[in-house]
Amino acid sequence: MGRVQHVSNEEKRTHFDGKANHTNTLHQYIDLESDSLTFHVLAPIIDIIIADLFIRPDEVLVDFDDDDDDDGGATVAIAKKAATKAKQKTLALKLFVKDVANVDEDKYVITIKGTMRYELAMDHVSTGMSFRQVVAAM
């Protein structure tokens, strides 16, 4: 354990004198909660390209050794992997919502909350960082 320093009450009161108050910072003037971006995307782009290619059905199949006599174990493993992939696909597609306001065209609406965070993440990705690196950096 590190050394504990004791500070007098007077030092505690005067420590923040002359430092910027929260009301005088940039965060006071930026509306981080209601800031959002909205995109309208044609349904085939989401249904075919994103949904079917993001998690392909053939990824669910698991290769097992031919000498494995326990078919029940293989079936259980395949069922567990299929359930996991289905859950991942559902979570991944949660961002895309059907546009019910526009009946003429089959579209999805994508709403990204926190525009500043999104733009910062895109800046990191554009410099060559991987998605995992961006998550760690942010």
N, C-alpha and C positions, 0 to 999 in steps of 0.2 A: 504494500500500500504506500501511497505517496504521503508526503508530509502535509499535515493539515495546518493551514494558516488561519490565524484568528485575526479578524478585522474588527476594529471598534465601530460602534454605531455611527459615530461622526464620520468616519471614513466611508462607510456604506452610503450615507446620505449625500456626501459630496462627490462620490465616484462618477456619477453620470452628469454632473454639472458641466455645461459646455458641449455635451454630446447631442447629436441630432435626435429630436423627438420623432416618434413614429408618424405623427401628423405632418411632419415636414419632409417626409421621404416620398419617393416616386410611387410606391405602392399605395399610398393614400389616394392618388389620382387615377389609377388604372382600375377599371372594372373587370376583375378577373373572373367573376362568376357568370355574368351574362354574355361574355364574349364568346361567339361561336361562328363556325363556318358551315354552310349547308351546300351539299352537292346533290344534283339529280342525275341518276345514272339509269340507262336502259336496262330492263330486267334481264335480257339474255347475257349481258356482260356479267352480272352477278350470278345468275342461275347456272350458266355454263362455264364461264371462265373461272370465276372465283370459287364457287361452291364445288363444282366437279373436279377441278384441277388442284384446288387447295388441298383437299384430302381425297385422294382417288380411292374408289372401292377396292382396287386390287392391292392396296396397302394393308388391307385388313387380313388378307390371307397370310398365314404363317407357314413357313417351310419346316417340316418336322422330318426326323430321320425315318426311313422306311422300316427299319428294324424295331421301331417303337410299337409294341403290341398293345399299349394302353390307349385305344382310340378315344375313350371317354376323357382322358386328360387333355388330349389334343383338341377335342371339341370344346372343352371348357376354356382352354387357352384362347382359341379362336373367338369364342363368344365374348370373353373378357376384353380382348383387343378390339373387337368390333364395337363394344359398348364404350370403350375409352375413346376411340376415333369418332364415334357419333357425338359424344359429349364435347370433344374438342371442336368439331365442325359447328355444333350449335353455338358454342361460345365465340368462335371466330366470326360467325355470320350475325351475331347479335347487333353489330353496328349498322347493318343494312335493314331498313324498315320499308315495307311496301308503301308507295304513295297512293293513299286512298282519295286524296283531293283531286287528282287528275285521272279521271275515268277513261279518257280517250287513249292514253298511252300507258303501257305497262312499264312503270319505272319504280326505282327504289330511291329513297331519300337517305342521305348520309349526313348526319349532324356531328360535327366535331366541336366539342366544348373545350375551352381553353386554347384559343387560337395562338397565343404567345408560346405555349408549351409545344403545340403541334409544329409551329414554324421553327422553333429551336431544334426539335427532333429532326425535322427535315433538313435543316442546315447541317446537323451532325452526320446524317446519312449521306448527304451530298459530298461531304469531304472524304468519304470512303469508310466510315465507321460501320461496323456490323450492327444489326439490331440489338444484339446483346451488349455491345459496347455502348450504344446510345442509352440503353436502359441503365447501365451502370453509371454513365456520366451524368444522367439527369437525376 
